[in-house]
Amino acid sequence: MSDLRRRELAKIHIGRDQLGMDDDTYRDMLWTVARVRSSSELDAWGRAKVLEHYRALGWAPKRRRHPGKVAGRNSELMRKIEAQLTDMGLAWAYADSIVRRMHQVESVRFANPSQLRDVVAALTYEQRRRADRCCPECGQPSGHAEGCPEGLS
């Protein structure tokens, strides 16, 4: 099965669920629109007609949102934030909590460039703070070779 066919069939089934069609209504619609009783019998033309029929009923597929994927002017700042989070082994929720505390914005996806620069600054500060530690176990600043309980300096 081709990738395009698989995606179109997935959209058809998602649309059926979101439009609240029961099985009989769905199969009747398939027969009316494309003269088939099962979506597995749909060819490219039939899949296009079914999706067109869904749009006529008011259905629109929802776009999947990836936290770090934004278009436009914020994309460079988001890539910077993603790199910083990856470097420290942190999740996007960490950046979301920073922007929430600083600017009362629910997520970095909704932040403007000025707010994103503040998040970058906060993450840079956290990176430097972590780099100044000798080891994660003791959390002591560097330069205390004799006093490190782990003996790792």
C-alpha positions in Angstrom: 0.0 0.0 0.0 1.4 3.4 -1.0 2.1 6.0 1.6 -0.3 8.5 0.0 -3.1 5.9 -0.1 -2.5 5.0 3.5 -2.7 8.7 4.5 -5.9 9.3 2.5 -7.6 6.3 4.0 -6.6 7.4 7.5 -8.1 10.9 6.8 -11.3 9.2 5.6 -11.6 7.2 8.8 -10.7 10.1 11.0 -13.3 12.2 9.1 -15.9 9.6 9.6 -15.4 9.5 13.3 -15.2 13.3 13.7 -18.4 13.7 11.6 -20.1 11.1 13.9 -21.1 8.7 11.1 -22.3 5.3 12.2 -21.3 2.3 10.1 -24.5 2.2 8.0 -24.4 5.9 7.2 -20.7 5.7 6.3 -21.2 2.7 3.9 -24.3 4.5 2.3 -22.1 7.6 1.8 -19.4 5.5 0.2 -21.9 4.0 -2.1 -23.4 7.3 -3.0 -20.2 9.1 -3.6 -17.9 6.5 -5.0 -20.0 3.4 -5.7 -18.1 1.2 -3.3 -19.1 -0.4 0.1 -15.7 -0.4 1.7 -12.9 2.2 1.8 -10.4 -0.5 0.8 -12.1 -0.6 -2.6 -11.5 3.1 -3.2 -9.2 4.2 -5.9 -7.4 7.6 -6.0 -10.4 9.2 -7.7 -12.8 7.7 -5.1 -10.7 8.8 -2.1 -10.5 12.3 -3.5 -14.3 12.4 -3.9 -15.0 11.1 -0.4 -12.6 13.7 1.1 -14.3 16.4 -1.1 -17.7 15.3 0.2 -16.4 15.5 3.8 -15.2 19.1 3.2 -18.7 19.9 1.8 -20.1 18.7 5.1 -17.8 21.1 6.9 -15.0 18.8 8.0 -11.4 19.9 7.8 -8.5 17.8 8.9 -6.7 19.1 12.0 -3.1 19.8 11.6 -0.7 18.0 13.9 1.3 20.4 16.0 4.9 19.7 17.0 6.1 21.9 19.8 9.4 22.8 18.2 8.0 23.2 14.6 6.9 26.7 13.9 7.0 28.7 10.7 8.1 32.2 10.0 10.1 34.6 12.1 10.2 32.5 15.3 11.7 29.4 13.7 15.3 30.4 14.3 14.7 31.1 17.9 12.8 27.8 18.3 15.7 25.9 16.8 18.0 27.6 19.3 15.7 26.6 22.2 15.4 23.1 20.9 19.2 22.8 20.8 19.6 24.1 24.3 16.9 21.7 25.6 18.6 18.8 23.8 22.0 19.8 25.2 20.7 19.7 28.8 18.4 16.6 28.2 15.2 18.6 29.0 11.8 18.4 27.4 9.8 21.1 25.8 7.7 21.4 28.9 10.7 23.0 30.6 10.7 25.8 28.1 6.9 26.1 28.4 7.2 26.5 32.1 9.8 29.3 31.7 7.7 31.3 29.3 4.6 30.7 31.5 6.4 32.0 34.6 8.0 35.0 32.8 5.2 36.1 30.5 2.0 34.2 31.4 2.0 32.6 27.9 0.8 29.0 27.9 3.5 27.6 25.5 6.6 28.7 23.6 4.5 28.0 20.4 2.5 31.1 21.3 5.3 33.4 22.4 6.5 36.4 20.3 10.1 36.9 19.4 10.9 39.1 22.4 9.5 36.4 24.8 11.4 33.7 23.0 14.7 35.7 23.4 14.0 35.7 27.1 13.6 32.0 27.1 16.9 31.6 25.2 18.5 33.8 27.9 17.1 31.8 30.7 18.2 28.5 29.1 21.7 30.0 28.5 21.9 30.9 32.2 20.8 27.4 33.2 23.4 25.9 30.8 26.2 28.0 32.4 25.0 27.2 35.9 25.1 23.4 35.1 28.6 23.8 33.5 30.0 25.4 36.6 29.2 22.3 38.7 31.9 19.7 39.1 29.5 16.8 39.1 25.8 16.3 39.2 26.0 14.1 42.3 27.5 16.7 44.7 26.5 19.9 42.9 29.6 21.8 44.2 31.3 24.5 42.1 34.5 23.6 40.2 37.9 24.0 41.9 37.2 22.1 45.0 39.3 19.0 44.2 40.0 18.0 47.8 36.5 18.6 49.1 34.5 16.7 46.5 32.8 13.8 48.2 32.8 11.9 44.9 36.4 12.6 44.2 35.7 13.5 40.6 37.3 16.9 40.2 
